[in-house]
Amino acid sequence: MDFVRIIIAIILPPLGVFLQVGIGKHFWINILLTILGYIPGIVHAVWVIAKKGPTTA
């Protein structure tokens, strides 16, 4: 599932972060980074997904 989130994060970084952590601090940081530059948004999204690990369903 993390692989799918990473692919989504490359296409649309805020969506990847939202799927991982929901609407919170990291989501808003990612929105800001994506607006300032697409690449920083991607890097942050992949970092959040990799750091948090898989969520329990």
FIVEX-897998 format. One record per residue (C-alpha): residue number from 1; residue in one letter; chain; x, y, z. Coordinates in Angstrom, 2 decimals, m for minus. Layout:
REM residues N
[NUM; a; A; [X; Y; Z]]
...
//
This chain:
REM residues 57
[1; m; A; [0.00; 0.00; 0.00]]
[2; d; A; [2.91; 2.39; 0.65]]
[3; f; A; [4.00; 1.91; m2.97]]
[4; v; A; [0.62; 3.18; m4.15]]
[5; r; A; [0.82; 6.15; m1.77]]
[6; i; A; [4.29; 7.03; m3.07]]
[7; i; A; [3.07; 6.93; m6.68]]
[8; i; A; [0.13; 9.17; m5.70]]
[9; a; A; [2.55; 11.48; m3.84]]
[10; i; A; [4.62; 11.90; m7.00]]
[11; i; A; [1.54; 12.79; m9.04]]
[12; l; A; [m0.23; 14.91; m6.40]]
[13; p; A; [1.83; 15.33; m3.21]]
[14; p; A; [m0.91; 16.65; m0.86]]
[15; l; A; [m3.15; 13.70; m1.68]]
[16; g; A; [m0.40; 11.24; m0.77]]
[17; v; A; [0.11; 12.98; 2.58]]
[18; f; A; [m3.65; 13.12; 3.19]]
[19; l; A; [m3.99; 9.39; 2.59]]
[20; q; A; [m1.17; 8.72; 5.06]]
[21; v; A; [m1.88; 11.13; 7.94]]
[22; g; A; [m5.16; 12.91; 7.19]]
[23; i; A; [m5.67; 16.64; 7.54]]
[24; g; A; [m3.13; 17.88; 10.01]]
[25; k; A; [0.17; 19.67; 10.34]]
[26; h; A; [1.98; 17.65; 7.67]]
[27; f; A; [m0.88; 18.06; 5.18]]
[28; w; A; [m0.79; 21.87; 5.42]]
[29; i; A; [3.01; 21.95; 5.29]]
[30; n; A; [2.84; 19.87; 2.14]]
[31; i; A; [0.25; 22.18; 0.55]]
[32; l; A; [2.59; 25.12; 1.20]]
[33; l; A; [5.65; 23.29; m0.14]]
[34; t; A; [3.77; 22.17; m3.24]]
[35; i; A; [2.66; 25.75; m3.93]]
[36; l; A; [6.21; 27.04; m3.46]]
[37; g; A; [7.70; 24.32; m5.64]]
[38; y; A; [6.47; 20.99; m6.90]]
[39; i; A; [9.69; 19.08; m6.09]]
[40; p; A; [9.81; 20.11; m2.38]]
[41; g; A; [6.20; 18.94; m2.08]]
[42; i; A; [7.10; 15.55; m3.54]]
[43; v; A; [10.14; 15.17; m1.27]]
[44; h; A; [8.10; 16.05; 1.82]]
[45; a; A; [5.26; 13.70; 0.84]]
[46; v; A; [7.59; 10.75; 0.26]]
[47; w; A; [9.37; 11.52; 3.55]]
[48; v; A; [6.06; 11.57; 5.48]]
[49; i; A; [4.95; 8.29; 3.90]]
[50; a; A; [8.30; 6.60; 4.55]]
[51; k; A; [8.57; 7.95; 8.11]]
[52; k; A; [5.09; 6.99; 9.25]]
[53; g; A; [5.21; 3.50; 7.79]]
[54; p; A; [2.09; 1.51; 6.98]]
[55; t; A; [m1.12; 2.48; 8.75]]
[56; t; A; [m3.20; m0.17; 10.43]]
[57; a; A; [m6.57; m0.75; 8.84]]
//
